[in-house]
Amino acid sequence: MNWTETIERISGVNPRKCMKCGKCTATCPAYEEMEYHPHQFVDMLSSGRVEELMGSRGIYMCLSCFACVERCPRNVEPAALIEAVRTAVLRQQGANHMKADAVPALLEEELPQQAITSALRKYSKGG
Amino acid sequence: MTYSYFPGCTLKTKGADLDHWGRLSMEALGIHLEELPQWQCCGAVYPMAKDEIASRLSAVRALAAARDLNRPLVTLCSACHHVIKRTNYDMAHDETFRDRANNYMKLDTPYAGEARVIHYLEVLRDTVGFDQLKKQVKHPLTGEKIGAYYGCLLLRPSKQMAMDDPENPTILEDFIRAIGAEPVIYAQRNECCGGYVTLENRDFAKRRANAVLENAQAQGAQMLITACPLCLYNLKENGGGQLPVAYFTQLLAQALGIREEQA
């Protein structure tokens, strides 16, 4: 498997367009939760370190808030790259991060359906 | 005037207040929202993976149905709006996705992004007009200092969403003025509430919600309004109770005198 090609195919983004301005990290509301900040994440993809990122906790912390996508001056779309790495993990057999069986225990009175469906869509890919 | 309307799953259940007061208010303003027949889940999140087709198909179905009815499609939930609007953009601009979706769906007439998707707030701004809305207000919320909470999904990415300035939006502040209250500007109004990550890392989601609430409170807001059930949940359940949080349609119905009529 050529992970670099896979990530670029899934995301449609070329991480080598990054000019390392750090705006994505500056604007990311989740950066403190990630072991690699968004600009570091993009830099690691540029140098082919995909498998390290596939094992990182940060891929489950991205909020998909599109702040980095909106504010990147080079249209690198860090959130799309993070989603591509997470997707590459989840598409492997048995690699779902959230299992449907686990959902009932997470439910509470006020939790909107939207939250459950969104989380399942983000954290599992069938299989 | 009649528009097609996509409520979405949450507005039928936990977010029923957003839907209920939204429909009644629009009716009072002379616009009938006709629920799209046999609508399905919008997909909940827009998949950023370019090769993910299936999770965008239910949005395409809603779009094609709206096109066939020849009416604009009005959304109210921020998440539904985001997914449906972006999928419509993809159907108009991404040939590979369009071909694959049409090949799979075999619609009577292939779909290529013809429907017009508009958020409820855009109907207020562009069809009703905030000046006209102001004239129809029976009970202005005079003296109330309200913070608009946009969150992420209505505004970004601005190229696709095209609702308002993504960094300095005004649509909700103009709405707040139209119902007679005073908008409070605060920096976190277009930053994330914590979203679905509340199910993965609740402590982090709590920090996000409190960052929004504390910032709004420090700037003088006495309450927040939102168009998103998940934002409402995060701010209310994960925040520290600093400020009350309501759907903007609840205040709209109150200002129009609909809530007391129903009471």
Chai-1 contact restraints between the chains, C-beta under 6 A:
chainA,res_idxA,chainB,res_idxB,connection_type,confidence,min_distance_angstrom,max_distance_angstrom,comment,restraint_id
A,I10,B,A49,contact,1.0,0.0,6.0,A-B,restraint_1
A,I10,B,D51,contact,1.0,0.0,6.0,A-B,restraint_2
A,G12,B,K50,contact,1.0,0.0,6.0,A-B,restraint_3
A,P29,B,E191,contact,1.0,0.0,6.0,A-B,restraint_4
A,P29,B,C192,contact,1.0,0.0,6.0,A-B,restraint_5
A,E33,B,F204,contact,1.0,0.0,6.0,A-B,restraint_6
A,Y60,B,E200,contact,1.0,0.0,6.0,A-B,restraint_7
A,L63,B,C192,contact,1.0,0.0,6.0,A-B,restraint_8
A,L63,B,G195,contact,1.0,0.0,6.0,A-B,restraint_9
A,L63,B,V197,contact,1.0,0.0,6.0,A-B,restraint_10
A,C65,B,C152,contact,1.0,0.0,6.0,A-B,restraint_11
A,C65,B,C192,contact,1.0,0.0,6.0,A-B,restraint_12
A,F66,B,C152,contact,1.0,0.0,6.0,A-B,restraint_13
A,F66,B,R156,contact,1.0,0.0,6.0,A-B,restraint_14
A,F66,B,P157,contact,1.0,0.0,6.0,A-B,restraint_15
A,V69,B,P157,contact,1.0,0.0,6.0,A-B,restraint_16
A,E70,B,R156,contact,1.0,0.0,6.0,A-B,restraint_17
A,E70,B,P157,contact,1.0,0.0,6.0,A-B,restraint_18
A,E70,B,P166,contact,1.0,0.0,6.0,A-B,restraint_19
A,A80,B,M48,contact,1.0,0.0,6.0,A-B,restraint_20
A,E83,B,M48,contact,1.0,0.0,6.0,A-B,restraint_21
A,T87,B,A49,contact,1.0,0.0,6.0,A-B,restraint_22
A,L106,B,L199,contact,1.0,0.0,6.0,A-B,restraint_23
A,E110,B,Y233,contact,1.0,0.0,6.0,A-B,restraint_24
A,E110,B,E237,contact,1.0,0.0,6.0,A-B,restraint_25
A,P112,B,T10,contact,1.0,0.0,6.0,A-B,restraint_26
A,P112,B,K14,contact,1.0,0.0,6.0,A-B,restraint_27
A,P112,B,G15,contact,1.0,0.0,6.0,A-B,restraint_28
A,P112,B,P229,contact,1.0,0.0,6.0,A-B,restraint_29
A,P112,B,L230,contact,1.0,0.0,6.0,A-B,restraint_30
A,P112,B,Y233,contact,1.0,0.0,6.0,A-B,restraint_31
A,Q113,B,C9,contact,1.0,0.0,6.0,A-B,restraint_32
A,Q113,B,T10,contact,1.0,0.0,6.0,A-B,restraint_33
A,Q113,B,T13,contact,1.0,0.0,6.0,A-B,restraint_34
A,Q114,B,T10,contact,1.0,0.0,6.0,A-B,restraint_35
A,Q114,B,A79,contact,1.0,0.0,6.0,A-B,restraint_36
A,Q114,B,P229,contact,1.0,0.0,6.0,A-B,restraint_37
A,Q114,B,L230,contact,1.0,0.0,6.0,A-B,restraint_38
A,A115,B,Y196,contact,1.0,0.0,6.0,A-B,restraint_39
A,A115,B,L230,contact,1.0,0.0,6.0,A-B,restraint_40
A,T117,B,A44,contact,1.0,0.0,6.0,A-B,restraint_41
A,S118,B,A44,contact,1.0,0.0,6.0,A-B,restraint_42
A,S118,B,V45,contact,1.0,0.0,6.0,A-B,restraint_43
A,S118,B,Y196,contact,1.0,0.0,6.0,A-B,restraint_44
A,A119,B,Y196,contact,1.0,0.0,6.0,A-B,restraint_45
A,A119,B,L199,contact,1.0,0.0,6.0,A-B,restraint_46
A,R121,B,A44,contact,1.0,0.0,6.0,A-B,restraint_47
A,R121,B,V45,contact,1.0,0.0,6.0,A-B,restraint_48
A,K122,B,Y196,contact,1.0,0.0,6.0,A-B,restraint_49
